[in-house]
Amino acid sequence: MSVKVVGGAMGGVFLPIVIEFGVKGARVSDSIPYKWSGIVGTVIGIPTGLLPLWKNYPLTKNMKDEDKHALMAFGGANLATGLSILILDELRKRAAYTFRGELPLGAGEEGLELPPEELIKEI
């Protein structure tokens, strides 16, 4: 595996995540309720990850194979990360998925039914 391909894949994951942190999870607008990071990852991922599979794609027509593969790794990682952000956000909005950080912690009615010592014994 080429260093360029690995770098492209890492960059493709890195970009949407940096955007997510940079805009602090902001959505495009009230009328477009999707996260900027998901949209950017998806929009960049299509022309750089999927379209280069077409032999006569103008962007990659005269590229070396190694460079083309690195671009496709970058785009594929962008697309996968962007779509993942959009899908997880939709599931969270519909309460079909909760992040672990949102679960109540502690003993008693609001959290764990067993004290931590008893839970450790069970495990």
Buried (B, 14 or more C-beta within 10 A) or exposed (E): EEEBBEEBBEBBBBBBEEBBEEBEEEBEEEEEEBBBBBBBBBEBBEBBBBBBEEEEBEEBEEBEEEBBBBBBBBBBBBBBBBBBBBEBBBEEEEEEEEEEEEEEEEBEEEEBEEEEEEEEEEE
